Amino acid sequence: MNDSAIPSQALLVVDVQRAGVTGGRAVPGAAGLLARTSELIARARRSGALVVHLQNDGAPGAGDEPHTPGWALHLPVEEGPTEFVIRKTRDDGFAGTPLRGLLAEAGVGSLAVCGVMSEMCVQATARSRPPWSPGSPHGRSARPPRSPRRPRT
């Protein structure tokens, strides 16, 4: 019998904010993107996976400037022990945020990434080294997955 823990899974939802999916500046195919992302979130919730919504804090005057209508997350968030919102200021959702620690603490070993601006923030986040990668300061956990503490954002 194998004593090693089965790593949990996580879904990162990157920058699905009103400025990028509504109005004249919406990304092409926004309706389809929202439908597919909503389904991914629903499937992740049903499976018990960790769901992390990354919310970009844009520069003053940008469509996603904090606390403006365009900054708001477009899809509903069910914050709780397995669903979080993490604010970020860089393309890479791991840079300068508690994301890496949150995933490591939860024992995440499988990660799916979706969202808006795939050529920028989604790609930068997907290319970043996850916490279980060789050389990561967190390494792979041998303990069973557990509910992570709520990150400070």
TISE-163228 format. One record per residue: residue in three letters; x, y, z of N, C-alpha, C in turn. Coordinates in Angstrom, 3 decimals. Example, Ala and Ser with C-alpha at 12.3 -4.5 7.8 and 13.67 -1.06 7.14 Angstrom:
2
  aa      n_x      n_y      n_z     ca_x     ca_y     ca_z      c_x      c_y      c_z
 ALA   13.190   -5.690    7.800   12.300   -4.500    7.800   13.200   -3.300    7.800
 SER   12.850   -2.250    7.080   13.670   -1.060    7.140   12.900    0.030    7.870
This chain:
153
  aa      n_x      n_y      n_z     ca_x     ca_y     ca_z      c_x      c_y      c_z
 MET    0.832   -1.180    0.000    0.000    0.000    0.000    0.879    1.246    0.000
 ASN    0.504    2.228   -0.741    1.269    3.463   -0.855    0.888    4.419    0.266
 ASP    1.882    4.843    1.070    1.630    5.741    2.197    1.661    7.208    1.821
 SER    2.066    7.535    0.612    2.169    8.939    0.245    0.786    9.536    0.002
 ALA    0.622   10.802    0.353   -0.654   11.497    0.197   -0.915   11.789   -1.269
 ILE   -2.166   11.751   -1.643   -2.554   12.151   -2.995   -2.659   13.669   -2.990
 PRO   -1.874   14.345   -3.826   -1.920   15.796   -3.815   -3.283   16.310   -4.247
 SER   -3.682   17.419   -3.657   -4.950   18.024   -4.050   -4.770   18.811   -5.342
 GLN   -5.872   19.238   -5.895   -5.870   19.976   -7.149   -6.298   21.416   -6.895
 ALA   -5.920   22.304   -7.825   -6.324   23.707   -7.720   -6.624   24.265   -9.099
 LEU   -7.528   25.229   -9.120   -7.844   25.992  -10.321   -7.529   27.448  -10.032
 LEU   -6.675   28.041  -10.869   -6.396   29.476  -10.774   -7.220   30.175  -11.848
 VAL   -8.004   31.153  -11.437   -8.834   31.935  -12.347   -8.210   33.327  -12.385
 VAL   -7.584   33.664  -13.506   -6.743   34.858  -13.593   -7.492   36.030  -14.227
 ASP   -7.659   37.089  -13.464   -8.114   38.396  -13.951   -9.443   38.388  -14.699
 VAL  -10.393   37.592  -14.251  -11.724   37.621  -14.873  -12.495   38.763  -14.204
 GLN  -12.139   39.959  -14.635  -12.669   41.192  -14.069  -13.536   41.906  -15.101
 ARG  -14.456   42.692  -14.624  -15.436   43.336  -15.510  -14.796   44.117  -16.650
 ALA  -13.711   44.802  -16.419  -13.083   45.611  -17.470  -12.663   44.766  -18.669
 GLY  -12.332   43.517  -18.442  -11.841   42.673  -19.522  -12.893   41.838  -20.214
 VAL  -14.100   41.767  -19.628  -15.109   40.871  -20.203  -16.449   41.549  -20.508
 THR  -16.542   42.852  -20.254  -17.780   43.576  -20.548  -17.455   44.878  -21.275
 GLY  -18.430   45.394  -21.990  -18.282   46.688  -22.644  -17.403   46.641  -23.880
 GLY  -17.059   47.838  -24.358  -16.298   47.987  -25.588  -14.871   47.491  -25.528
 ARG  -14.309   47.315  -24.349  -12.924   46.853  -24.223  -12.829   45.374  -23.837
 ALA  -13.951   44.670  -23.948  -13.951   43.239  -23.608  -13.083   42.462  -24.587
 VAL  -12.466   41.402  -24.104  -11.660   40.539  -24.963  -12.572   39.878  -25.995
 PRO  -12.048   39.581  -27.180  -12.854   38.867  -28.181  -13.323   37.521  -27.621
 GLY  -14.568   37.180  -27.874  -15.099   35.902  -27.401  -15.359   35.861  -25.914
 ALA  -15.589   37.025  -25.305  -15.763   37.087  -23.851  -16.899   36.191  -23.364
 ALA  -18.007   36.140  -24.085  -19.144   35.323  -23.647  -18.746   33.846  -23.561
 GLY  -18.050   33.342  -24.557  -17.593   31.954  -24.531  -16.587   31.703  -23.427
 LEU  -15.671   32.641  -23.255  -14.673   32.530  -22.193  -15.358   32.454  -20.835
 LEU  -16.365   33.300  -20.614  -17.075   33.311  -19.332  -17.829   32.003  -19.113
 ALA  -18.455   31.479  -20.165  -19.179   30.214  -20.035  -18.226   29.075  -19.688
 ARG  -17.102   28.994  -20.391  -16.130   27.920  -20.125  -15.509   28.073  -18.739
 THR  -15.186   29.303  -18.359  -14.586   29.530  -17.040  -15.578   29.201  -15.936
 SER  -16.835   29.585  -16.118  -17.865   29.254  -15.122  -17.984   27.743  -14.941
 GLU  -17.931   27.004  -16.039  -18.016   25.549  -15.958  -16.789   24.961  -15.259
 LEU  -15.607   25.482  -15.555  -14.397   25.007  -14.866  -14.494   25.252  -13.359
 ILE  -14.966   26.437  -12.986  -15.113   26.754  -11.559  -16.118   25.810  -10.911
 ALA  -17.254   25.583  -11.561  -18.270   24.676  -11.010  -17.710   23.263  -10.839
 ARG  -16.973   22.780  -11.825  -16.384   21.439  -11.739  -15.354   21.377  -10.616
 ALA  -14.538   22.426  -10.483  -13.534   22.454   -9.416  -14.211   22.447   -8.046
 ARG  -15.243   23.236   -7.893  -15.969   23.266   -6.613  -16.563   21.893   -6.294
 ARG  -17.203   21.270   -7.278  -17.821   19.956   -7.052  -16.786   18.902   -6.651
 SER  -15.592   19.011   -7.191  -14.553   18.015   -6.899  -13.807   18.291   -5.597
 GLY  -14.058   19.449   -4.998  -13.352   19.807   -3.765  -11.999   20.445   -3.998
 ALA  -11.701   20.799   -5.247  -10.415   21.437   -5.563  -10.369   22.846   -4.971
 LEU   -9.172   23.304   -4.730   -8.945   24.675   -4.309   -9.209   25.584   -5.507
 VAL   -9.955   26.666   -5.322  -10.224   27.637   -6.382   -9.652   28.971   -5.917
 VAL   -8.745   29.532   -6.718   -8.131   30.814   -6.380   -8.399   31.789   -7.514
 HIS   -9.071   32.889   -7.184   -9.332   33.960   -8.137   -8.237   35.001   -7.965
 LEU   -7.474   35.255   -9.010   -6.467   36.313   -8.974   -7.105   37.579   -9.521
 GLN   -6.953   38.672   -8.794   -7.563   39.948   -9.166   -6.466   40.985   -9.345
 ASN   -6.359   41.501  -10.570   -5.312   42.467  -10.870   -5.656   43.846  -10.333
 ASP   -4.699   44.464   -9.687   -4.804   45.859   -9.251   -4.107   46.718  -10.296
 GLY   -4.891   47.276  -11.215   -4.333   48.080  -12.287   -3.838   49.435  -11.798
 ALA   -3.105   50.090  -12.677   -2.562   51.419  -12.379   -3.693   52.454  -12.333
 PRO   -3.439   53.602  -11.694   -4.448   54.660  -11.691   -4.872   55.008  -13.124
 GLY   -6.173   55.047  -13.338   -6.703   55.361  -14.655   -6.936   54.153  -15.542
 ALA   -6.406   53.007  -15.163   -6.601   51.781  -15.949   -8.014   51.249  -15.718
 GLY   -8.488   50.419  -16.630   -9.818   49.841  -16.493   -9.985   48.975  -15.270
 ASP   -8.872   48.422  -14.762   -8.923   47.581  -13.565   -8.279   48.262  -12.355
 GLU   -8.339   49.585  -12.343   -7.871   50.324  -11.167   -8.685   49.868   -9.960
 PRO   -8.017   49.602   -8.818   -8.746   49.111   -7.646   -9.942   49.987   -7.269
 HIS  -10.994   49.288   -6.882  -12.226   49.885   -6.374  -13.007   50.681   -7.421
 THR  -12.757   50.402   -8.705  -13.570   50.968   -9.783  -14.473   49.843  -10.300
 PRO  -15.521   50.167  -11.057  -16.404   49.100  -11.561  -15.671   48.042  -12.389
 GLY  -14.693   48.418  -13.189  -13.969   47.465  -14.019  -13.055   46.540  -13.248
 TRP  -12.716   46.899  -12.039  -11.818   46.106  -11.193  -12.528   44.894  -10.584
 ALA  -13.835   44.979  -10.430  -14.589   43.916   -9.762  -14.461   42.590  -10.505
 LEU  -14.419   41.517   -9.754  -14.440   40.185  -10.364  -15.818   39.980  -10.984
 HIS  -15.846   39.426  -12.187  -17.106   39.288  -12.920  -17.912   38.067  -12.483
 LEU  -17.249   36.977  -12.187  -17.938   35.748  -11.795  -18.062   35.675  -10.279
 PRO  -19.143   35.079   -9.785  -19.331   34.997   -8.331  -18.231   34.181   -7.652
 VAL  -17.857   34.644   -6.488  -16.847   33.972   -5.663  -17.549   33.418   -4.433
 GLU  -17.244   32.189   -4.082  -17.779   31.567   -2.870  -16.633   31.411   -1.876
 GLU  -16.212   32.530   -1.289  -15.064   32.476   -0.381  -15.351   31.539    0.786
 GLY  -14.378   30.733    1.112  -14.499   29.762    2.186  -13.196   29.002    2.307
 PRO  -13.241   27.817    2.909  -11.996   27.081    3.153  -11.297   26.590    1.889
 THR  -12.009   26.534    0.746  -11.361   26.071   -0.485  -11.482   27.074   -1.625
 GLU  -11.877   28.315   -1.333  -11.985   29.317   -2.394  -11.505   30.671   -1.871
 PHE  -10.587   31.262   -2.623   -9.918   32.478   -2.180   -9.828   33.509   -3.299
 VAL   -9.660   34.761   -2.903   -9.323   35.841   -3.829   -7.972   36.381   -3.399
 ILE   -7.055   36.486   -4.342   -5.743   37.071   -4.072   -5.532   38.216   -5.047
 ARG   -5.238   39.383   -4.513   -4.952   40.548   -5.353   -3.490   40.515   -5.770
 LYS   -3.248   41.045   -6.984   -1.876   41.066   -7.502   -1.632   42.369   -8.247
 THR   -0.360   42.709   -8.391    0.016   43.930   -9.109    0.915   43.646  -10.305
 ARG    1.277   42.381  -10.502    2.165   42.002  -11.610    1.476   40.968  -12.487
 ASP    2.014   40.758  -13.687    1.439   39.746  -14.582    1.443   38.366  -13.935
 ASP    2.550   37.973  -13.340    2.711   36.673  -12.703    1.971   36.659  -11.370
 GLY    0.960   35.805  -11.259    0.172   35.720  -10.036    0.933   35.216   -8.827
 PHE    2.118   34.641   -9.036    2.942   34.189   -7.917    3.826   35.320   -7.379
 ALA    4.125   36.311   -8.202    5.077   37.367   -7.835    4.458   38.335   -6.822
 GLY    5.051   38.378   -5.641    4.628   39.330   -4.627    3.277   39.033   -4.000
 THR    2.808   37.774   -4.104    1.521   37.394   -3.514    1.707   36.166   -2.624
 PRO    0.698   35.830   -1.824    0.778   34.617   -0.999    0.383   33.343   -1.743
 LEU    0.249   33.390   -3.070   -0.241   32.248   -3.835    0.615   31.004   -3.654
 ARG    1.917   31.129   -3.794    2.814   29.960   -3.691    2.653   29.272   -2.330
 GLY    2.627   30.045   -1.282    2.466   29.483    0.061    1.108   28.839    0.263
 LEU    0.063   29.458   -0.276   -1.289   28.913   -0.168   -1.363   27.535   -0.833
 LEU   -0.831   27.422   -2.047   -0.847   26.145   -2.755   -0.010   25.095   -2.026
 ALA    1.143   25.500   -1.519    2.004   24.554   -0.797    1.330   24.080    0.481
 GLU    0.747   25.002    1.215    0.106   24.645    2.473   -1.071   23.694    2.257
 ALA   -1.777   23.861    1.143   -2.917   22.998    0.827   -2.478   21.650    0.260
 GLY   -1.199   21.496   -0.041   -0.705   20.242   -0.598   -1.067   20.066   -2.055
 VAL   -1.238   21.157   -2.767   -1.636   21.088   -4.179   -0.513   20.483   -5.011
 GLY   -0.882   19.514   -5.836    0.082   18.872   -6.719   -0.325   18.911   -8.176
 SER   -1.511   19.441   -8.448   -2.019   19.530   -9.807   -2.724   20.875   -9.946
 LEU   -2.370   21.606  -11.005   -2.835   22.983  -11.138   -3.356   23.237  -12.543
 ALA   -4.550   23.823  -12.643   -5.107   24.277  -13.923   -5.213   25.793  -13.847
 VAL   -4.922   26.456  -14.970   -4.932   27.911  -15.017   -5.819   28.355  -16.172
 CYS   -6.721   29.305  -15.907   -7.566   29.870  -16.951   -7.758   31.355  -16.643
 GLY   -8.285   32.093  -17.617   -8.575   33.488  -17.355   -8.493   34.363  -18.575
 VAL   -8.387   35.657  -18.324   -8.387   36.689  -19.354   -6.954   37.116  -19.648
 MET   -6.712   37.520  -20.873   -5.394   37.984  -21.323   -4.380   36.837  -21.279
 SER   -4.693   35.778  -22.016   -3.846   34.590  -21.974   -2.416   34.868  -22.409
 GLU   -2.213   35.876  -23.258   -0.854   36.183  -23.705   -0.070   36.990  -22.670
 MET   -0.704   37.389  -21.593   -0.011   38.161  -20.557   -0.073   37.430  -19.219
 CYS   -1.064   37.752  -18.412   -1.106   37.278  -17.032   -1.337   35.777  -16.904
 VAL   -2.191   35.211  -17.727   -2.412   33.768  -17.648   -1.104   33.049  -17.973
 GLN   -0.444   33.455  -19.041    0.814   32.824  -19.445    1.911   33.025  -18.396
 ALA    2.033   34.238  -17.885    3.077   34.508  -16.879    2.861   33.668  -15.625
 THR    1.617   33.526  -15.204    1.306   32.729  -14.019    1.540   31.249  -14.302
 ALA    1.111   30.775  -15.452    1.279   29.360  -15.800    2.754   28.978  -15.926
 ARG    3.586   29.904  -16.347    5.018   29.611  -16.517    5.807   29.704  -15.220
 SER    5.238   30.296  -14.202    5.934   30.437  -12.928    6.098   29.064  -12.282
 ARG    7.122   28.918  -11.480    7.400   27.624  -10.862    6.418   27.365   -9.712
 PRO    5.613   26.287   -9.805    4.680   25.971   -8.730    5.425   25.491   -7.485
 PRO    4.743   25.480   -6.336    5.430   25.153   -5.076    5.974   23.743   -4.988
 TRP    5.505   22.816   -5.799    6.002   21.445   -5.720    7.128   21.170   -6.708
 SER    7.548   22.182   -7.463    8.619   21.999   -8.443    9.962   21.797   -7.757
 PRO   10.868   21.066   -8.408   12.221   20.954   -7.867   12.835   22.339   -7.719
 GLY   13.459   22.578   -6.610   14.101   23.865   -6.373   13.178   24.893   -5.747
 SER   11.893   24.566   -5.616   10.974   25.493   -4.957   11.285   25.511   -3.473
 PRO   11.169   26.670   -2.822   11.448   26.708   -1.390   10.464   25.884   -0.575
 HIS    9.289   25.564   -1.138    8.301   24.806   -0.380    8.408   23.309   -0.615
 GLY    8.847   22.893   -1.809    8.958   21.479   -2.123    7.613   20.780   -2.073
 ARG    7.609   19.496   -2.296    6.367   18.721   -2.261    6.127   18.231   -0.840
 SER    4.921   18.409   -0.382    4.566   18.013    0.966    4.272   16.521    1.017
 ALA    4.705   15.870    2.074    4.401   14.458    2.260    3.171   14.277    3.140
 ARG    2.651   15.355    3.687    1.484   15.251    4.546    0.205   15.304    3.722
 PRO   -0.903   14.824    4.279   -2.159   14.881    3.551   -2.582   16.325    3.300
 PRO   -3.333   16.577    2.225   -3.824   17.927    1.974   -4.694   18.392    3.137
 ARG   -4.655   19.675    3.419   -5.485   20.242    4.487   -6.002   21.593    4.039
 SER   -6.939   22.091    4.773   -7.486   23.404    4.426   -6.444   24.456    4.737
 PRO   -6.126   25.301    3.763   -5.133   26.346    3.999   -5.700   27.482    4.820
 ARG   -4.807   28.238    5.456   -5.230   29.453    6.140   -5.531   30.507    5.098
 ARG   -6.440   31.386    5.408   -6.814   32.464    4.509   -5.631   33.417    4.370
 PRO   -5.182   33.677    3.117   -4.038   34.588    2.922   -4.428   36.032    3.202
 ARG   -3.463   36.792    3.591   -3.685   38.227    3.758   -3.457   38.893    2.417
 THR   -4.447   39.619    1.944   -4.315   40.287    0.650   -4.386   41.776    0.815
